[in-house]
């Protein structure tokens, strides 16, 4: 047994193999996650805005404006605010309107009391939802010049079909 552990320590630097110190695991390189977290003991009153993902496990009152990002309300999260984001995942309680440019996901333990406007929505069994839902088409999130292209597409199809 001593011989096998000696082989581990006598490896050339840069040679892949066993970790020489079993108590310190080999660190892998991963991309950092840009996510802000509001912990379960924090209470924020006012407006939150930004461009990175937000995880709320505490209490927020006011307005959340993250149009380019994902907002996740954790199991302990309680939000009394209107939310504007690209994507919203709800595992806690939300009292306020939600406007999403992509997707709303209400998990089984989540509860929403307010109106939702989104392109896609998912409500798991056991989730509570009290309010209106408006599901928009995916074209609503594009700019006006891009919105004009679909109007031109049927003409091109008509010309192709008649030829």
C-alpha positions as CSV (number, residue, x, y, z in Angstrom):
1,X,0.0,0.0,0.0
2,X,2.8,2.4,0.7
3,X,4.2,1.9,-2.7
4,X,0.9,2.8,-4.5
5,X,0.6,6.1,-2.5
6,X,4.3,6.8,-3.2
7,X,3.4,6.6,-6.9
8,X,0.8,9.2,-6.5
9,X,3.2,11.6,-4.9
10,X,6.0,10.9,-7.4
11,X,3.9,11.9,-10.5
12,X,5.2,14.5,-12.8
13,X,3.6,17.9,-12.4
14,X,0.8,18.5,-14.9
15,X,0.1,14.7,-15.2
16,X,-3.5,13.9,-14.7
17,X,-4.2,11.3,-12.1
18,X,-5.3,11.0,-8.6
19,X,-5.4,13.9,-6.2
20,X,-2.3,13.8,-4.0
21,X,-4.2,15.2,-1.0
22,X,-7.5,13.3,-0.6
23,X,-8.8,16.0,1.8
24,X,-8.6,18.8,-0.7
25,X,-10.7,18.0,-3.7
26,X,-9.6,18.9,-7.2
27,X,-11.1,22.3,-8.1
28,X,-12.9,22.4,-11.4
29,X,-13.2,25.5,-13.5
30,X,-16.8,26.6,-14.0
31,X,-18.3,29.8,-15.3
32,X,-19.4,32.1,-12.5
33,X,-23.1,32.6,-12.1
34,X,-24.2,36.2,-12.1
35,X,-27.0,36.0,-9.6
36,X,-27.9,38.3,-6.7
37,X,-29.5,36.7,-3.7
38,X,-31.8,38.3,-1.1
39,X,-31.5,36.0,1.9
40,X,-34.4,34.8,4.0
41,X,-33.8,37.3,6.8
42,X,-33.6,40.4,4.5
43,X,-36.5,42.8,4.0
44,X,-36.3,45.3,1.1
45,X,-38.8,48.1,0.6
46,X,-38.5,50.1,-2.6
47,X,-37.5,49.5,-6.2
48,X,-35.1,46.8,-7.4
49,X,-33.6,47.0,-10.9
50,X,-30.6,45.4,-12.6
51,X,-29.4,43.1,-15.3
52,X,-28.3,40.0,-13.5
53,X,-30.5,37.1,-12.2
54,X,-32.2,37.6,-8.9
55,X,-33.1,35.0,-6.3
56,X,-35.4,36.2,-3.5
57,X,-35.7,34.1,-0.4
58,X,-36.6,37.0,1.9
59,X,-39.3,39.7,1.7
60,X,-39.6,42.4,-1.0
61,X,-42.1,45.3,-1.1
62,X,-42.3,47.7,-3.9
63,X,-41.3,47.1,-7.5
64,X,-38.9,44.7,-9.2
65,X,-37.7,45.8,-12.7
66,X,-35.4,43.3,-14.3
67,X,-36.4,43.2,-18.0
68,X,-33.4,41.3,-19.3
69,X,-33.1,38.8,-16.4
70,X,-34.6,35.9,-14.5
71,X,-36.3,36.5,-11.1
72,X,-36.7,33.5,-8.8
73,X,-38.9,33.7,-5.7
74,X,-37.6,30.9,-3.4
75,X,-39.7,28.8,-1.0
76,X,-39.3,31.3,1.8
77,X,-39.7,34.3,-0.4
78,X,-42.6,36.7,0.0
79,X,-43.0,39.5,-2.6
80,X,-45.5,42.3,-2.4
81,X,-44.5,44.0,-5.6
82,X,-45.1,44.3,-9.3
83,X,-42.5,42.3,-11.2
84,X,-41.2,43.0,-14.7
85,X,-38.7,40.4,-16.0
86,X,-37.7,38.2,-18.9
87,X,-38.4,35.1,-16.8
88,X,-40.1,34.5,-13.4
89,X,-40.0,31.3,-11.3
90,X,-42.2,31.2,-8.3
91,X,-41.8,28.8,-5.4
92,X,-42.9,31.2,-2.7
93,X,-45.6,33.8,-2.4
94,X,-46.2,36.8,-4.8
95,X,-48.8,39.5,-4.2
96,X,-48.7,41.8,-7.3
97,X,-48.8,41.9,-11.1
98,X,-46.2,40.0,-13.2
99,X,-45.2,41.1,-16.7
100,X,-42.8,38.7,-18.5
101,X,-41.2,38.9,-21.9
102,X,-40.6,35.2,-22.0
103,X,-41.9,32.7,-19.3
104,X,-43.6,32.4,-15.9
105,X,-43.2,29.2,-14.0
106,X,-45.3,28.7,-10.9
107,X,-44.1,25.6,-9.0
108,X,-46.2,23.4,-6.8
109,X,-45.5,25.2,-3.6
110,X,-45.8,28.7,-5.3
111,X,-48.7,31.1,-4.9
112,X,-49.6,34.2,-7.0
113,X,-52.3,36.8,-6.2
114,X,-52.3,39.2,-9.2
115,X,-52.5,39.5,-13.0
116,X,-49.9,37.8,-15.2
117,X,-48.9,38.9,-18.7
118,X,-46.5,36.6,-20.5
119,X,-45.6,34.7,-23.7
120,X,-45.4,31.3,-22.0
121,X,-46.7,30.1,-18.6
122,X,-46.4,26.9,-16.6
123,X,-48.5,26.2,-13.5
124,X,-47.7,22.9,-11.6
125,X,-50.3,20.9,-9.7
126,X,-50.7,22.3,-6.2
127,X,-49.8,25.9,-7.2
128,X,-52.2,28.7,-6.2
129,X,-53.1,31.4,-8.8
130,X,-55.7,34.1,-8.2
131,X,-55.9,36.7,-10.9
132,X,-56.0,37.2,-14.7
133,X,-53.7,35.6,-17.2
134,X,-52.8,37.2,-20.6
135,X,-50.8,35.0,-22.9
136,X,-49.3,37.1,-25.7
137,X,-47.8,35.8,-29.0
138,X,-44.1,35.6,-29.2
139,X,-44.0,38.4,-31.9
140,X,-44.9,41.0,-29.2
141,X,-41.4,41.0,-27.9
142,X,-39.7,42.0,-31.2
143,X,-39.1,45.5,-32.4
144,X,-41.3,47.2,-34.9
145,X,-39.0,46.8,-37.9
146,X,-38.9,43.0,-37.3
147,X,-42.6,43.0,-36.7
148,X,-43.1,44.3,-40.3
149,X,-41.3,41.3,-41.8
150,X,-44.1,38.8,-41.1
151,X,-46.5,41.1,-43.0
152,X,-44.2,40.9,-46.0
153,X,-43.8,37.1,-45.8
154,X,-47.3,36.2,-46.9
155,X,-46.8,38.2,-50.1
156,X,-43.6,36.2,-50.9
157,X,-45.5,33.0,-50.2
158,X,-48.3,34.0,-52.4
159,X,-45.9,34.8,-55.2
160,X,-44.2,31.5,-54.8
161,X,-47.4,29.6,-54.6
162,X,-48.8,31.2,-57.9
163,X,-45.6,30.6,-59.8
